[in-house]
Amino acid sequence: MNTRSIRFRLIAWYAGLLTAVFVLLGGVMFLRLRDYLENNLLESQARWARKIAETLLVNVKQTGEAFVASEVEKLYAPELSGRFIRITRKDGSPLYLSGPPSDQSFDPADVPAAAASPQREFTRKQLLPDGHALLIAAFRAAANGGGSYLIEVGAPTLAIETMLHHLLLLLGLGLPVVMLVAVAGGYVLVKRALAPVDQIAGKAEVITQHNLSERLPVARTGDELERLSVSLNHMITRLDDAFQNSKRFVADASHELRTPLTVLRGELENLVQDARLAPDQRDRAGSLLEEVERLSKIVERLFALSRLDAGEAQAEWVAFDLGELAVSTADQMALLAEDKKISVTCDRPARVPVQGDRARLKQVVVNLLDNAIKYTPDGGAVHLKVATSNGAHAVLEVADTGVGIPAEAVPHVFERFFRVDQTRSREPGGAGLGLSIVKSICSAHGGEVDVESVVGRGSRFTVQLPLAKDKNHQVNPT
């Protein structure tokens, strides 16, 4: 799970907060329960101490100390009840000391005397050698006729410790259960809360320039997600309008420019052929004709891009052999390569069926071959390769031994009107639209185009297209 995701952070916060609350409440409950049980036990021992003082020691001068000791033994049976009882005279000598309890949990003889205190009634917690403790309540009693005694009544905390241990065990076992429930519940709640976000993200991934008419799903929850979806849909609408306006402008401008450029080219051709012109004027007219021809090619390519953006490439698709198309196109462009003594080779398997617009895909091969030949020095080599990849894609590679492309320019070579340098920009037809057309055609066919290049060693353009899925398609001949 991505630890940076909102889902993970919300679940972690929810589970952490619930765990902290559980631990805090458990700790408070444990401490409060311990204090309550200890105070309750001390209060009980204090009542016994006061009762001994009020019923037995108040008349000790008349009944005698031996009677008091026997009555304490008979009435309170400390050995059976597990209590600690000690009555001490004013000089510190014991009048009565209970014996060890029946469970042998402590030895009263090991309990040290209480520290001197001016208070008539006080309590203390006495640790025993075995690690347990006694809660002792002490009461100073004054006998009729003179004399005072210190009565100490205590009880071990073993029962309280056992109860608290069980509570800790319950809390320890309950915490993982609470954590599990918190994480599971938090996951379900967060998943439901963020489900619209996943739907919006999934839909946004498939919206491209070709389907800007589609909209993101709107969760009718009345919260921020609904407002976000509506706002994004409004933004997509504005982008769609701007994109459509841009496409219409390019298409209209390209269409409107074709006629005057054709007329201008015809007039310049006639002017160049006019024998009455002086040689320098004929040269100037020829230069103008070259620029008009270059401008005509730019307009034609812009018109082609506008038609591709409008989905023209998907109008009529046929199945054909991409390898056969690559070989025939390479043969047709052999004359252009021979002028520069560049060898053009092609490697292809028996059959690589694809489905699409044959003319447009031929334009891809032509543009890639034209670039490879144009920017490969005399005596270089251009190699075409057609193959299949993973049984799902057709792959066309065009590799050359040309000048290469700088690394900083590689990410931009498919952008419209991008040119690597000014030298290239003045090449015939070099308007920075050829590779843009290649990319648009590949995108229209559900494919991709990529480039690898090293300056001084050449470039390799790789086109991936889906293989034809229908095995019954007949491959069209050239």
DOZARO-519921 format. One record per residue (C-alpha): residue in one letter; y negated, z, x. Coordinates in steps of 0.001 Angstrom, whole numbers, plus 500000, padded with zeros to 6 digits. Layout:
REM residues N
<rec aa="A" v="Y" w="Z" u="X"/>
...
This chain:
REM residues 478
<rec aa="M" v="500000" w="500000" u="500000"/>
<rec aa="N" v="496531" w="499146" u="501202"/>
<rec aa="T" v="494849" w="502447" u="502057"/>
<rec aa="R" v="491419" w="500863" u="501624"/>
<rec aa="S" v="492046" w="499683" u="498076"/>
<rec aa="I" v="490301" w="501297" u="495137"/>
<rec aa="R" v="493681" w="501951" u="493543"/>
<rec aa="F" v="494937" w="503941" u="496536"/>
<rec aa="R" v="491717" w="505916" u="496866"/>
<rec aa="L" v="491605" w="506778" u="493174"/>
<rec aa="I" v="495238" w="507892" u="493160"/>
<rec aa="A" v="494744" w="509884" u="496375"/>
<rec aa="W" v="491607" w="511527" u="494976"/>
<rec aa="Y" v="493272" w="512279" u="491638"/>
<rec aa="A" v="496433" w="513677" u="493254"/>
<rec aa="G" v="494480" w="515580" u="495913"/>
<rec aa="L" v="492148" w="517125" u="493360"/>
<rec aa="L" v="495024" w="518145" u="491094"/>
<rec aa="T" v="496932" w="519587" u="494047"/>
<rec aa="A" v="493896" w="521530" u="495228"/>
<rec aa="V" v="493360" w="522924" u="491726"/>
<rec aa="F" v="497045" w="523830" u="491477"/>
<rec aa="V" v="497028" w="525579" u="494859"/>
<rec aa="L" v="493765" w="527356" u="494097"/>
<rec aa="L" v="494900" w="528566" u="490683"/>
<rec aa="G" v="498292" w="529521" u="492096"/>
<rec aa="G" v="496664" w="531499" u="494903"/>
<rec aa="V" v="494262" w="533252" u="492542"/>
<rec aa="M" v="497093" w="534045" u="490136"/>
<rec aa="F" v="499244" w="535378" u="492982"/>
<rec aa="L" v="496506" w="537660" u="494323"/>
<rec aa="R" v="495440" w="538854" u="490894"/>
<rec aa="L" v="499026" w="539562" u="489879"/>
<rec aa="R" v="499689" w="541456" u="493103"/>
<rec aa="D" v="496574" w="543542" u="492648"/>
<rec aa="Y" v="497430" w="544165" u="489007"/>
<rec aa="L" v="500993" w="545257" u="489755"/>
<rec aa="E" v="499965" w="547483" u="492658"/>
<rec aa="N" v="497127" w="549076" u="490711"/>
<rec aa="N" v="499388" w="549612" u="487727"/>
<rec aa="L" v="502031" w="551235" u="489933"/>
<rec aa="L" v="499426" w="553437" u="491612"/>
<rec aa="E" v="498027" w="554479" u="488256"/>
<rec aa="S" v="501523" w="555414" u="487116"/>
<rec aa="Q" v="502100" w="557540" u="490234"/>
<rec aa="A" v="498702" w="559187" u="489798"/>
<rec aa="R" v="499637" w="560208" u="486243"/>
<rec aa="W" v="502844" w="561809" u="487520"/>
<rec aa="A" v="500904" w="563657" u="490211"/>
<rec aa="R" v="498391" w="564997" u="487680"/>
<rec aa="K" v="501188" w="565986" u="485337"/>
<rec aa="I" v="502943" w="567981" u="488083"/>
<rec aa="A" v="499666" w="569714" u="488893"/>
<rec aa="E" v="498842" w="570558" u="485281"/>
<rec aa="T" v="502310" w="571722" u="484177"/>
<rec aa="L" v="503899" w="573287" u="487252"/>
<rec aa="L" v="501421" w="574155" u="489980"/>
<rec aa="V" v="498713" w="575628" u="487804"/>
<rec aa="N" v="500796" w="578821" u="487304"/>
<rec aa="V" v="502642" w="578761" u="490614"/>
<rec aa="K" v="501528" w="582353" u="491345"/>
<rec aa="Q" v="503426" w="583590" u="488294"/>
<rec aa="T" v="506459" w="581227" u="488417"/>
<rec aa="G" v="506863" w="581015" u="492148"/>
<rec aa="E" v="507156" w="578025" u="494445"/>
<rec aa="A" v="510938" w="577913" u="494207"/>
<rec aa="F" v="510680" w="577400" u="490446"/>
<rec aa="V" v="508205" w="574569" u="490954"/>
<rec aa="A" v="510532" w="572833" u="493413"/>
<rec aa="S" v="513543" w="573160" u="491128"/>
<rec aa="E" v="511575" w="571894" u="488115"/>
<rec aa="V" v="510339" w="568881" u="490029"/>
<rec aa="E" v="513915" w="568123" u="491044"/>
<rec aa="K" v="515206" w="568583" u="487490"/>
<rec aa="L" v="512412" w="566858" u="485561"/>
<rec aa="Y" v="511588" w="563909" u="487822"/>
<rec aa="A" v="514853" w="563354" u="489765"/>
<rec aa="P" v="513125" w="561411" u="492547"/>
<rec aa="E" v="516389" w="560467" u="494253"/>
<rec aa="L" v="517629" w="558716" u="491101"/>
<rec aa="S" v="514326" w="557155" u="490118"/>
<rec aa="G" v="513554" w="556023" u="493656"/>
<rec aa="R" v="510272" w="557942" u="493850"/>
<rec aa="F" v="508717" w="559714" u="496730"/>
<rec aa="I" v="507393" w="563210" u="495875"/>
<rec aa="R" v="505900" w="565657" u="498331"/>
<rec aa="I" v="503995" w="568872" u="497627"/>
<rec aa="T" v="502123" w="570324" u="500566"/>
<rec aa="R" v="500437" w="573699" u="500871"/>
<rec aa="K" v="496877" w="574061" u="502075"/>
<rec aa="D" v="498046" w="574807" u="505611"/>
<rec aa="G" v="500067" w="571582" u="505696"/>
<rec aa="S" v="503514" w="573108" u="505262"/>
<rec aa="P" v="505732" w="571401" u="502669"/>
<rec aa="L" v="506549" w="573157" u="499427"/>
<rec aa="Y" v="508755" w="570313" u="498261"/>
<rec aa="L" v="509959" w="567025" u="499734"/>
<rec aa="S" v="512206" w="564655" u="497804"/>
<rec aa="G" v="515361" w="563328" u="499349"/>
<rec aa="P" v="516251" w="559732" u="500146"/>
<rec aa="P" v="516583" w="557542" u="497021"/>
<rec aa="S" v="519970" w="556319" u="495868"/>
<rec aa="D" v="519317" w="552778" u="497143"/>
<rec aa="Q" v="518387" w="554176" u="500605"/>
<rec aa="S" v="515275" w="551996" u="500604"/>
<rec aa="F" v="513276" w="554554" u="502570"/>
<rec aa="D" v="513498" w="558032" u="504096"/>
<rec aa="P" v="510829" w="560484" u="502770"/>
<rec aa="A" v="510976" w="562375" u="506070"/>
<rec aa="D" v="509544" w="559298" u="507821"/>
<rec aa="V" v="506473" w="559175" u="505611"/>
<rec aa="P" v="503548" w="560619" u="507610"/>
<rec aa="A" v="501244" w="563199" u="506112"/>
<rec aa="A" v="498163" w="562005" u="504317"/>
<rec aa="A" v="494951" w="561909" u="506297"/>
<rec aa="A" v="492384" w="564524" u="505482"/>
<rec aa="S" v="490165" w="563407" u="502608"/>
<rec aa="P" v="487422" w="565274" u="500745"/>
<rec aa="Q" v="488371" w="563488" u="497537"/>
<rec aa="R" v="490427" w="565274" u="494965"/>
<rec aa="E" v="492352" w="562147" u="494016"/>
<rec aa="F" v="493008" w="559161" u="496255"/>
<rec aa="T" v="495620" w="556450" u="496918"/>
<rec aa="R" v="497032" w="554723" u="499949"/>
<rec aa="K" v="499530" w="552070" u="500944"/>
<rec aa="Q" v="501951" w="553312" u="503566"/>
<rec aa="L" v="503928" w="550798" u="505595"/>
<rec aa="L" v="507534" w="551725" u="506355"/>
<rec aa="P" v="509520" w="550922" u="509483"/>
<rec aa="D" v="511636" w="548308" u="507640"/>
<rec aa="G" v="508553" w="546277" u="506721"/>
<rec aa="H" v="508311" w="547435" u="503127"/>
<rec aa="A" v="505612" w="549725" u="501807"/>
<rec aa="L" v="505071" w="552750" u="499613"/>
<rec aa="L" v="502215" w="553017" u="497147"/>
<rec aa="I" v="501253" w="556677" u="497122"/>
<rec aa="A" v="498884" w="558469" u="494782"/>
<rec aa="A" v="497668" w="561890" u="495995"/>
<rec aa="F" v="496139" w="564683" u="493876"/>
<rec aa="R" v="494702" w="568032" u="495056"/>
<rec aa="A" v="495689" w="570796" u="492617"/>
<rec aa="A" v="494155" w="574313" u="492451"/>
<rec aa="A" v="496474" w="577086" u="491254"/>
<rec aa="N" v="495371" w="579956" u="489046"/>
<rec aa="G" v="494753" w="582997" u="491135"/>
<rec aa="G" v="493877" w="580997" u="494250"/>
<rec aa="G" v="495513" w="578470" u="496529"/>
<rec aa="S" v="495551" w="574669" u="496552"/>
<rec aa="Y" v="498252" w="572076" u="496946"/>
<rec aa="L" v="498371" w="568359" u="497729"/>
<rec aa="I" v="500714" w="566441" u="495478"/>
<rec aa="E" v="501835" w="563022" u="496678"/>
<rec aa="V" v="503835" w="560740" u="494377"/>
<rec aa="G" v="504813" w="557269" u="495528"/>
<rec aa="A" v="507075" w="554356" u="494768"/>
<rec aa="P" v="508287" w="551458" u="496932"/>
<rec aa="T" v="506785" w="548005" u="496462"/>
<rec aa="L" v="510153" w="546283" u="496703"/>
<rec aa="A" v="510182" w="545342" u="493001"/>
<rec aa="I" v="506657" w="543960" u="493240"/>
<rec aa="E" v="507510" w="542027" u="496398"/>
<rec aa="T" v="510599" w="540565" u="494719"/>
<rec aa="M" v="508553" w="539437" u="491731"/>
<rec aa="L" v="505864" w="537928" u="493950"/>
<rec aa="H" v="508505" w="536189" u="496036"/>
<rec aa="H" v="509956" w="534609" u="492909"/>
<rec aa="L" v="506454" w="533542" u="491891"/>
<rec aa="L" v="505843" w="531939" u="495284"/>
<rec aa="L" v="509195" w="530171" u="495041"/>
<rec aa="L" v="508293" w="528886" u="491598"/>
<rec aa="L" v="504910" w="527700" u="492809"/>
<rec aa="G" v="506488" w="526073" u="495867"/>
<rec aa="L" v="509001" w="524204" u="493745"/>
<rec aa="G" v="506413" w="523363" u="491123"/>
<rec aa="L" v="503924" w="521860" u="493569"/>
<rec aa="P" v="506074" w="518799" u="494466"/>
<rec aa="V" v="506772" w="518264" u="490779"/>
<rec aa="V" v="503053" w="518465" u="490023"/>
<rec aa="M" v="502332" w="516103" u="492919"/>
<rec aa="L" v="504934" w="513617" u="491686"/>
<rec aa="V" v="503626" w="513758" u="488132"/>
<rec aa="A" v="500031" w="513478" u="489399"/>
<rec aa="V" v="500772" w="510436" u="491564"/>
<rec aa="A" v="502872" w="508736" u="488879"/>
<rec aa="G" v="500361" w="509502" u="486150"/>
<rec aa="G" v="497455" w="508521" u="488369"/>
<rec aa="Y" v="499174" w="505258" u="489288"/>
<rec aa="V" v="499752" w="504375" u="485644"/>
<rec aa="L" v="496194" w="505298" u="484639"/>
<rec aa="V" v="494604" w="503483" u="487588"/>
<rec aa="K" v="496837" w="500450" u="487086"/>
<rec aa="R" v="495783" w="500211" u="483456"/>
<rec aa="A" v="492134" w="500767" u="484354"/>
<rec aa="L" v="492175" w="498120" u="487106"/>
<rec aa="A" v="494378" w="495601" u="485293"/>
<rec aa="P" v="491287" w="493641" u="484155"/>
<rec aa="V" v="490141" w="493490" u="487790"/>
<rec aa="D" v="493464" w="491937" u="488827"/>
<rec aa="Q" v="493196" w="489432" u="485991"/>
<rec aa="I" v="489630" w="488564" u="486968"/>
<rec aa="A" v="490586" w="488182" u="490641"/>
<rec aa="G" v="493622" w="486046" u="489800"/>
<rec aa="K" v="491600" w="483745" u="487583"/>
<rec aa="A" v="488768" w="483531" u="490096"/>
<rec aa="E" v="491239" w="482350" u="492763"/>
<rec aa="V" v="492166" w="479244" u="490765"/>
<rec aa="I" v="488625" w="478235" u="489787"/>
<rec aa="T" v="487381" w="475449" u="492059"/>
<rec aa="Q" v="484770" w="472729" u="491857"/>
<rec aa="H" v="487221" w="470690" u="489791"/>
<rec aa="N" v="487632" w="473273" u="486993"/>
<rec aa="L" v="484316" w="475093" u="486805"/>
<rec aa="S" v="484533" w="474732" u="483036"/>
<rec aa="E" v="487110" w="477549" u="482985"/>
<rec aa="R" v="485962" w="481151" u="482616"/>
<rec aa="L" v="487130" w="484572" u="483720"/>
<rec aa="P" v="488937" w="486765" u="481181"/>
<rec aa="V" v="486699" w="489326" u="479495"/>
<rec aa="A" v="488212" w="492766" u="478832"/>
<rec aa="R" v="486745" w="494014" u="475545"/>
<rec aa="T" v="486489" w="497592" u="476771"/>
<rec aa="G" v="482739" w="498078" u="476460"/>
<rec aa="D" v="482542" w="499383" u="480030"/>
<rec aa="E" v="481277" w="498105" u="483363"/>
<rec aa="L" v="484228" w="495724" u="483769"/>
<rec aa="E" v="483322" w="493896" u="480575"/>
<rec aa="R" v="479713" w="493582" u="481708"/>
<rec aa="L" v="480889" w="492363" u="485128"/>
<rec aa="S" v="483135" w="489705" u="483562"/>
<rec aa="V" v="480353" w="488484" u="481288"/>
<rec aa="S" v="477869" w="488365" u="484181"/>
<rec aa="L" v="480297" w="486444" u="486390"/>
<rec aa="N" v="480990" w="483967" u="483592"/>
<rec aa="H" v="477258" w="483417" u="483188"/>
<rec aa="M" v="477027" w="482822" u="486934"/>
<rec aa="I" v="479921" w="480322" u="486803"/>
<rec aa="T" v="478170" w="478532" u="483936"/>
<rec aa="R" v="475021" w="478219" u="486017"/>
<rec aa="L" v="477035" w="477018" u="489019"/>
<rec aa="D" v="478838" w="474493" u="486821"/>
<rec aa="D" v="475539" w="473164" u="485519"/>
<rec aa="A" v="474107" w="472915" u="489034"/>
<rec aa="F" v="477255" w="471251" u="490365"/>
<rec aa="Q" v="477403" w="468761" u="487519"/>
<rec aa="N" v="473733" w="467935" u="488022"/>
<rec aa="S" v="474360" w="467447" u="491729"/>
<rec aa="K" v="477358" w="465187" u="491088"/>
<rec aa="R" v="475441" w="463149" u="488521"/>
<rec aa="F" v="472540" w="462813" u="490938"/>
<rec aa="V" v="474783" w="461586" u="493770"/>
<rec aa="A" v="476672" w="459231" u="491480"/>
<rec aa="D" v="473523" w="457868" u="489850"/>
<rec aa="A" v="471652" w="457553" u="493147"/>
<rec aa="S" v="474621" w="455831" u="494803"/>
<rec aa="H" v="475020" w="453448" u="491875"/>
<rec aa="E" v="471333" w="452638" u="491673"/>
<rec aa="L" v="471071" w="452032" u="495427"/>
<rec aa="R" v="473969" w="449593" u="495560"/>
<rec aa="T" v="472145" w="446731" u="493835"/>
<rec aa="P" v="468874" w="446790" u="495852"/>
<rec aa="L" v="470842" w="447209" u="499069"/>
<rec aa="T" v="473007" w="444226" u="498184"/>
<rec aa="V" v="469916" w="442149" u="497465"/>
<rec aa="L" v="468258" w="443344" u="500660"/>
<rec aa="R" v="471336" w="442530" u="502717"/>
<rec aa="G" v="471531" w="439038" u="501221"/>
<rec aa="E" v="467870" w="438360" u="501934"/>
<rec aa="L" v="468205" w="439579" u="505513"/>
<rec aa="E" v="471303" w="437441" u="506046"/>
<rec aa="N" v="469388" w="434392" u="504854"/>
<rec aa="L" v="466470" w="435373" u="507036"/>
<rec aa="V" v="468653" w="435708" u="510130"/>
<rec aa="Q" v="470104" w="432253" u="509502"/>
<rec aa="D" v="466656" w="430687" u="509135"/>
<rec aa="A" v="466170" w="428385" u="512115"/>
<rec aa="R" v="462392" w="428511" u="511773"/>
<rec aa="L" v="462254" w="432132" u="512926"/>
<rec aa="A" v="461380" w="432932" u="516476"/>
<rec aa="P" v="464199" w="434503" u="518528"/>
<rec aa="D" v="462527" w="437903" u="518716"/>
<rec aa="Q" v="461956" w="437937" u="514952"/>
<rec aa="R" v="465583" w="436915" u="514391"/>
<rec aa="D" v="466688" w="439841" u="516585"/>
<rec aa="R" v="464553" w="442250" u="514598"/>
<rec aa="A" v="465944" w="440922" u="511332"/>
<rec aa="G" v="469470" w="441303" u="512738"/>
<rec aa="S" v="468756" w="444912" u="513673"/>
<rec aa="L" v="467452" w="445555" u="510171"/>
<rec aa="L" v="470580" w="443931" u="508731"/>
<rec aa="E" v="472774" w="446272" u="510769"/>
<rec aa="E" v="470899" w="449293" u="509444"/>
<rec aa="V" v="471160" w="447977" u="505883"/>
<rec aa="E" v="474895" w="447489" u="506314"/>
<rec aa="R" v="475174" w="451007" u="507693"/>
<rec aa="L" v="473172" w="452360" u="504745"/>
<rec aa="S" v="475385" w="450389" u="502345"/>
<rec aa="K" v="478487" w="452030" u="503810"/>
<rec aa="I" v="476915" w="455464" u="503400"/>
<rec aa="V" v="476096" w="454708" u="499772"/>
<rec aa="E" v="479630" w="453432" u="499142"/>
<rec aa="R" v="481108" w="456590" u="500628"/>
<rec aa="L" v="478786" w="458807" u="498587"/>
<rec aa="F" v="479841" w="456888" u="495516"/>
<rec aa="A" v="483485" w="457382" u="496473"/>
<rec aa="L" v="482932" w="461140" u="496913"/>
<rec aa="S" v="481268" w="461388" u="493508"/>
<rec aa="R" v="484224" w="459605" u="491912"/>
<rec aa="L" v="486628" w="461941" u="493689"/>
<rec aa="D" v="484666" w="464966" u="492502"/>
<rec aa="A" v="484922" w="463607" u="488975"/>
<rec aa="G" v="488734" w="463483" u="489245"/>
<rec aa="E" v="489054" w="459711" u="489599"/>
<rec aa="A" v="491898" w="460091" u="492133"/>
<rec aa="Q" v="494177" w="461594" u="489483"/>
<rec aa="A" v="493725" w="458782" u="486993"/>
<rec aa="E" v="496888" w="456802" u="487767"/>
<rec aa="W" v="499431" w="458244" u="490158"/>
<rec aa="V" v="502506" w="456427" u="491384"/>
<rec aa="A" v="505381" w="457413" u="493659"/>
<rec aa="F" v="505596" w="455690" u="497025"/>
<rec aa="D" v="506792" w="456159" u="500592"/>
<rec aa="L" v="504111" w="457787" u="502753"/>
<rec aa="G" v="505853" w="456678" u="505967"/>
<rec aa="E" v="505865" w="453029" u="504908"/>
<rec aa="L" v="502178" w="453307" u="503984"/>
<rec aa="A" v="501338" w="454793" u="507408"/>
<rec aa="V" v="503233" w="452038" u="509275"/>
<rec aa="S" v="501658" w="449191" u="507303"/>
<rec aa="T" v="498177" w="450660" u="507706"/>
<rec aa="A" v="498688" w="451133" u="511463"/>
<rec aa="D" v="499761" w="447469" u="511747"/>
<rec aa="Q" v="496646" w="446347" u="509910"/>
<rec aa="M" v="494402" w="448320" u="512286"/>
<rec aa="A" v="496209" w="447141" u="515401"/>
<rec aa="L" v="493550" w="444517" u="516152"/>
<rec aa="L" v="490851" w="447197" u="516292"/>
<rec aa="A" v="492973" w="449155" u="518794"/>
<rec aa="E" v="493791" w="446072" u="520877"/>
<rec aa="D" v="490101" w="445464" u="521552"/>
<rec aa="K" v="490026" w="448794" u="523431"/>
<rec aa="K" v="493561" w="448422" u="524889"/>
<rec aa="I" v="494690" w="451492" u="522889"/>
<rec aa="S" v="498374" w="451761" u="522024"/>
<rec aa="V" v="499127" w="452772" u="518444"/>
<rec aa="T" v="502633" w="454083" u="517746"/>
<rec aa="C" v="504179" w="455443" u="514565"/>
<rec aa="D" v="507144" w="457750" u="514094"/>
<rec aa="R" v="508593" w="458245" u="510597"/>
<rec aa="P" v="511904" w="459154" u="508955"/>
<rec aa="A" v="513728" w="456893" u="506509"/>
<rec aa="R" v="511743" w="457955" u="503445"/>
<rec aa="V" v="508994" w="460471" u="502636"/>
<rec aa="P" v="508225" w="460162" u="498913"/>
<rec aa="V" v="504867" w="461351" u="497613"/>
<rec aa="Q" v="503065" w="460872" u="494344"/>
<rec aa="G" v="499416" w="459977" u="494060"/>
<rec aa="D" v="496787" w="457287" u="494268"/>
<rec aa="R" v="498134" w="454840" u="496841"/>
<rec aa="A" v="494745" w="453291" u="497584"/>
<rec aa="R" v="493091" w="456660" u="498126"/>
<rec aa="L" v="495869" w="457938" u="500388"/>
<rec aa="K" v="495691" w="454702" u="502353"/>
<rec aa="Q" v="491996" w="455446" u="502785"/>
<rec aa="V" v="493007" w="458793" u="504350"/>
<rec aa="V" v="495187" w="456991" u="506928"/>
<rec aa="V" v="492476" w="454399" u="507571"/>
<rec aa="N" v="489746" w="457003" u="508124"/>
<rec aa="L" v="491896" w="459113" u="510445"/>
<rec aa="L" v="493033" w="456067" u="512442"/>
<rec aa="D" v="489497" w="454710" u="512589"/>
<rec aa="N" v="488185" w="458022" u="513988"/>
<rec aa="A" v="491046" w="458266" u="516468"/>
<rec aa="I" v="490501" w="454745" u="517775"/>
<rec aa="K" v="486711" w="455056" u="517761"/>
<rec aa="Y" v="486643" w="458234" u="519876"/>
<rec aa="T" v="489532" w="457408" u="522227"/>
<rec aa="P" v="488515" w="455810" u="525551"/>
<rec aa="D" v="489866" w="452419" u="526571"/>
<rec aa="G" v="493497" w="452534" u="527585"/>
<rec aa="G" v="494227" w="455657" u="525530"/>
<rec aa="A" v="496880" w="456237" u="522902"/>
<rec aa="V" v="497044" w="457072" u="519199"/>
<rec aa="H" v="500247" w="458356" u="517652"/>
<rec aa="L" v="501112" w="458653" u="513967"/>
<rec aa="K" v="503935" w="460824" u="512740"/>
<rec aa="V" v="505250" w="461221" u="509202"/>
<rec aa="A" v="507788" w="463943" u="508407"/>
<rec aa="T" v="508794" w="466519" u="505821"/>
<rec aa="S" v="508246" w="470277" u="506059"/>
<rec aa="N" v="510542" w="472864" u="504436"/>
<rec aa="G" v="511684" w="470272" u="501916"/>
<rec aa="A" v="508468" w="470755" u="499944"/>
<rec aa="H" v="505701" w="468957" u="501816"/>
<rec aa="A" v="505081" w="465603" u="503384"/>
<rec aa="V" v="503261" w="465825" u="506718"/>
<rec aa="L" v="501112" w="463112" u="508268"/>
<rec aa="E" v="499879" w="463677" u="511820"/>
<rec aa="V" v="497364" w="461497" u="513654"/>
<rec aa="A" v="497037" w="462461" u="517333"/>
<rec aa="D" v="494868" w="460793" u="519966"/>
<rec aa="T" v="493971" w="461168" u="523625"/>
<rec aa="G" v="490255" w="460937" u="522938"/>
<rec aa="V" v="487210" w="462965" u="523863"/>
<rec aa="G" v="488129" w="465876" u="521592"/>
<rec aa="I" v="485939" w="468107" u="519471"/>
<rec aa="P" v="484137" w="471244" u="520735"/>
<rec aa="A" v="485635" w="474481" u="519455"/>
<rec aa="E" v="482408" w="475526" u="517720"/>
<rec aa="A" v="482351" w="472238" u="515773"/>
<rec aa="V" v="485987" w="472254" u="514592"/>
<rec aa="P" v="485371" w="474469" u="511490"/>
<rec aa="H" v="482628" w="472079" u="510293"/>
<rec aa="V" v="484146" w="468615" u="510843"/>
<rec aa="F" v="485083" w="468249" u="507149"/>
<rec aa="E" v="481593" w="469109" u="505907"/>
<rec aa="R" v="479536" w="466307" u="504453"/>
<rec aa="F" v="477028" w="464669" u="506838"/>
<rec aa="F" v="478223" w="466858" u="509721"/>
<rec aa="R" v="478230" w="465092" u="513069"/>
<rec aa="V" v="479333" w="466625" u="516323"/>
<rec aa="D" v="476524" w="465144" u="518415"/>
<rec aa="Q" v="473810" w="462515" u="518299"/>
<rec aa="T" v="475927" w="460060" u="520285"/>
<rec aa="R" v="478516" w="460007" u="517541"/>
<rec aa="S" v="475861" w="459789" u="514833"/>
<rec aa="R" v="474820" w="456339" u="515990"/>
<rec aa="E" v="478330" w="454919" u="515943"/>
<rec aa="P" v="478788" w="452146" u="513349"/>
<rec aa="G" v="479321" w="453823" u="510002"/>
<rec aa="G" v="479045" w="457269" u="511563"/>
<rec aa="A" v="477349" w="459168" u="508758"/>
<rec aa="G" v="479584" w="462246" u="508775"/>
<rec aa="L" v="481277" w="461345" u="505476"/>
<rec aa="G" v="484639" w="459923" u="506545"/>
<rec aa="L" v="486389" w="463247" u="507091"/>
<rec aa="S" v="484734" w="464665" u="503969"/>
<rec aa="I" v="486349" w="461854" u="501983"/>
<rec aa="V" v="489686" w="462644" u="503640"/>
<rec aa="K" v="489422" w="466280" u="502625"/>
<rec aa="S" v="488391" w="465424" u="499046"/>
<rec aa="I" v="491304" w="463004" u="498634"/>
<rec aa="C" v="493785" w="465561" u="500007"/>
<rec aa="S" v="492407" w="468290" u="497718"/>
<rec aa="A" v="492634" w="465965" u="494724"/>
<rec aa="H" v="496337" w="465427" u="495571"/>
<rec aa="G" v="497045" w="469155" u="495965"/>
<rec aa="G" v="497211" w="468869" u="499733"/>
<rec aa="E" v="495427" w="470116" u="502811"/>
<rec aa="V" v="494059" w="468671" u="506027"/>
<rec aa="D" v="493607" w="470520" u="509301"/>
<rec aa="V" v="492577" w="469683" u="512841"/>
<rec aa="E" v="493410" w="470927" u="516320"/>
<rec aa="S" v="491340" w="469658" u="519225"/>
<rec aa="V" v="490688" w="470259" u="522901"/>
<rec aa="V" v="487668" w="468719" u="524575"/>
<rec aa="G" v="488766" w="466010" u="527021"/>
<rec aa="R" v="492387" w="466034" u="525847"/>
<rec aa="G" v="492222" w="464722" u="522296"/>
<rec aa="S" v="492599" w="465785" u="518676"/>
<rec aa="R" v="495400" w="466138" u="516167"/>
<rec aa="F" v="494723" w="465833" u="512425"/>
<rec aa="T" v="497472" w="467111" u="510136"/>
<rec aa="V" v="497690" w="466239" u="506442"/>
<rec aa="Q" v="500089" w="468116" u="504136"/>
<rec aa="L" v="500913" w="466697" u="500700"/>
<rec aa="P" v="503431" w="467825" u="498102"/>
<rec aa="L" v="506621" w="465807" u="498050"/>
<rec aa="A" v="507363" w="463870" u="494860"/>
<rec aa="K" v="509339" w="466273" u="492649"/>
<rec aa="D" v="510930" w="463695" u="490343"/>
<rec aa="K" v="513882" w="462157" u="492189"/>
<rec aa="N" v="514008" w="459306" u="489666"/>
<rec aa="H" v="510640" w="457922" u="490803"/>
<rec aa="Q" v="510978" w="454514" u="492334"/>
<rec aa="V" v="509086" w="453981" u="495575"/>
<rec aa="N" v="506669" w="451072" u="495262"/>
<rec aa="P" v="506837" w="448419" u="497979"/>
<rec aa="T" v="503855" w="447483" u="500013"/>
